[in-house]
Amino acid sequence: MTAFVSTRTGGLCQYTRIGGRRAYHRDMHPSQLEAEFGHIDIYLFDQLLRGRIRPGMTILDAGCGAGRNLIYFLRHSANDGYRVYGVDSDPKAIAAVRRLAASASPLLDSQHFQAEPVESISLPDGFADFVISSAVLHFAAEDAHFAAMLESCWRVLKPGGIFFSRLASSIGIEDQVRVIQGRRCHLPDGSERYLVDEPLLYQWTARLGGELIDPLKTTVMRSQRSMTTWVMQKPRRAE
């Protein structure tokens, strides 16, 4: 298993875990990080560093865009056995992520990436070990659309699998947003988003039968927007 640990110099040291012991290879300077990881979401990177995205897992990026969160997994799909999939409603984004995959992982089937809405993922039930939903759910038009996207992601997640989401919220900026209709709001940065709050995320966690494996974490960019990280684990099947 190839993984990384932070060093005193601010870089990363790459190592292989063998029989519970670490065999260290090299100190990775910060300048090398972009080549290795691309512009990965920092909170998704945290999940990787903590060992929640392990070699051999099937990873689905639901709303993958051009694949910015998939570069590391594509680069290591052959050696570490990551099985990487992505869906996005934009055909141009899928064309871009297929080009990325062809470069980073030439043996990977381009059909792993499909142009389809997140609410209509065509993969079978219980398919993925880890589902990524980074800056996607806040594009919901209204409550039913949000529910359809979320339930689609949850359906394709394996029992015991992890759902990772980063999405816009009203947390910490409640007095700075202007409601358009329902949860669709105008943000101080000029954008319009479907905004969640803590009660809604707790309600959905309970409704899905999920378990929060991290506390909700919110980053407030004052006078701009607020982004919340929501990480749930799906219950394992009863023995």
Secondary structure, 3 states (H helix, E strand, C coil): CEEEEECCCCCEEEEEEECCEEEEEEEECHHHHHHHHCCCCHHHHHHHHCCCCCCCCEEEEECCCCCCCCHHHHHCHHHHCCEEEEEECCHHHHHHHHHHHHHHCCCCCHHHEEECCHHHCCCCCCCEEEEEEECCHHHCCCHHHHHHHHHHHHHCEEEEEEEEEEEEECCCCHHHCEEEECCEEECCCCCEEECECHHHHHHHHHHHCCEECCCCEEEEECCCEEEEEEEEECCCCCC
